[in-house]
Amino acid sequence: MNIQPGHLTLAQLRQLHTHITPLTLDAAARPGIRASAELVHQAAQSGDAVYGVNTGFGKLANQRIAQADLETLQLNLLRSHAVGVGEPMSEPVVRLILLMKAASLARGYSGIRELVIDRLFAFYNLGITPVIPCQGSVGASGDLAPLAHLCLPLIGEGEVFYGHTRMPAAKALHMAQLEPIKLSAKEGLALINGTQVSTGLAIDALLATERLFEAAVISGAVTLDATRGSDGPFDPRIHAVRGQPGQIACAAAYRALAVGSAIRKSHLEGDDRVQDPYCLRCQPQVMGACLDQMRYATNVLMREANAVTDNPLVFADSGTQDLALGRPEPDRAPSGGSDPHAMGERGGVLLSGGNFHAEPVALAADALAVVIAEIGAITERRIAMLVDTVVSRLPAFLTPEPGLNSGFMIVHVTAAALASENKSLAHPASVDSLPTSANQEDHVSMATFAARRLQQMLRNTEYIVAIELLAAAQGIEFLRPLQSSAVLEGILALVRSVSPAMMVDRSLAPDMELMRGLVTQGRIGLAGEAQIQELTALRLD
């Protein structure tokens, strides 16, 4: 796959973080990379103080570094910043980080040589996945510690997974017939400065949320049939007069899922209920709002995936960089700012700024946290309704002999516990900030934690949706021989392929694990999408 820096798409990231596909860097990016690297070389030779080139870092920026020590400065930077703790990030997430780091540097605003960028692509293509501990970043000044762990293997230090085996980076480089790289001026700083770790974690969670969302829409539709709910609240006129796009799309999906259901038709024959509970009736409103929030997060995260987020930035007047993506006009000097350092005959400049601050990622991740919690919250309410015979008009706790059997009683308790846990996890991480670097870096985003905590929330909600699918399928058993719609009958067959109907008590824990597997793999959503076009409108791209 040819990678055009600044033009990564969600479809590409969806594919590349799960399947290693050989990557090549678009040739059009190379002149800009060379021009920015040359400008940094000139800065290093000039004798002027240039942050990140011949000074210390953070609070130590006022410390000048001797010319003879510039390479040692970059080496020490990687070593000193590789202080993360915790379990390693998953290999798919690290692949995303590798890809985005390489693509960002290849935009040609970082002053880093082609050799280093090509080595990042080589790591991806060869399946050399650096070991990155999951904790240790506050999401400002870049994801310093995790990115240091990402890049230590470039110089033959740290650890990697190679062939899914954890080993010293030096051993993996030897096996892959690669020599360690010797870093030049600014390259260590460019490698560890940026938001790629928090962005990679957030995009990984976004893709999982997309699969979860589709499964939850379908599970809600199965519950609507199991409880013989009304389809009146899904009438397109209701949603058109409100005008919320996610709500309109979700209502269309629910209508399409119900087409041809004999169970739904039976609702019209002698049912004396006037209105269904909100967890049924307001599904388009709740899930539609979640979809709109997911689309907001997608836009933010894709901008960030294509962004240049290190510091200082290198603007080389080479006429080769991508002006459409925000580069200043070639003949126009930057105004304002923080001590620009002009270099070279054509007016190139190094500018210090704060693109490494990951506040956009933190806020997007917090938005996803609320989405995940809300999907779980309304799903848990439908499970509670299913086991309540007064509301559902199904046997108590979905068992033919309540009392002798407890049925789905405690399965619902598990769902309630998980939904409640999500409430605490959904607290926004972005509102917290602790100053670092002797108060030089005095406001931070906490974006890395904001994105990382989404995994536990996803796991909780995947179980909740899996439980609803099991419970709703059990409810349908008591309505036979009536049939649901063709698409929902396909979903029910998928449920039954891993979990038979429960007419006497047994442990449902294995069934719940298998059902969660179907949710996380996207099997529920794909089963529906194969049959109705309206579900594809719920995708994020």
MOCORLIN-V664561 format. One line per field, one symbol per residue. phi: phi as a letter, one per 30 degrees, with the letter a starting at -180 (. if undefined). burial: b if it has 24 or more other C-alpha atoms within 12 Angstrom, else e. A space follows every 10 residues. Layout:
phi=???
burial=???
This chain:
phi=.dcceibdcd dddedddcbd cecbdedddd eddddddddd ddddddjddb eicbbdbidc ddcdcdedcd ddeddddddd cdbdbjdddd dedddededd dddddddibc icdeeddddd ddedddicce dcddckbcia iidddddddd ceddcibibb cbiicdadee ddddddicce ccdceidddd dcclcddddd dddedddddd ddeedddddd dddeddchdd cedceddddd ddiddddddd eddddddcei ddddddddci dcddbdeedc dceddddddd dddddededd dddddcdcbc adccccdcic ddddcjdede ccddcijbhd cdbidcidbc bdabdddcee dddddddddd edddedddde dddedddcdd ddiceehibd bdjdcchced ddeddddddd ddddddeddd dcabdbhhid ccbbchddde ddddddddee dddddddddd ddddddedcd decddddddd dddddddcad eccbdadced ddddddeddd didddddddd cbdddddddc b
burial=eebbbbbbbb ebbbebbeeb eebbbbeebb bbbbbbbbbb bbbbeeebbb bbbbbbbbee eeeebeeeeb bbbbbbbbbe bbbbeeebbb bbbbbbbbbb bbbbbbbbbb bbbbbbbbbb bbbbbbbbbb bbbbbbbbbb bbbbbbbbbb bbbbbbbbbb bbeeeebbbb bbbeeeeeeb bbbbbbbbbb bbbbbbbbbb bbbbbbbbbb bbbbbbbbbb bbbbbbbbbb bbbbbbeebe eeebbbbbbb bbbbbbbbbe bbbbebbeee eeeeebbebb bbbbbbbbbb bbbbbbbbeb bbbbbbbbbb bbbbbbbbbb bbeeeebbee eeeeeeeeeb bbbbeebbbb bbbbbbbbbb bbbbbbbbbb bbbbbbbbbb bbbbbbbbee bbebbbbbbb eeeeebbbbb bbebbbebbb bbbebbbbbb eeeeeeeeee bebbbbbbbb bbbbbbbbbb bbbbbbbbbb bbbbbbbbbe eebbbbbbbb bbbbbbebbb bbeebeebee bbbbbbbbbb ebbbbbbbbe ebebbbbbbb e
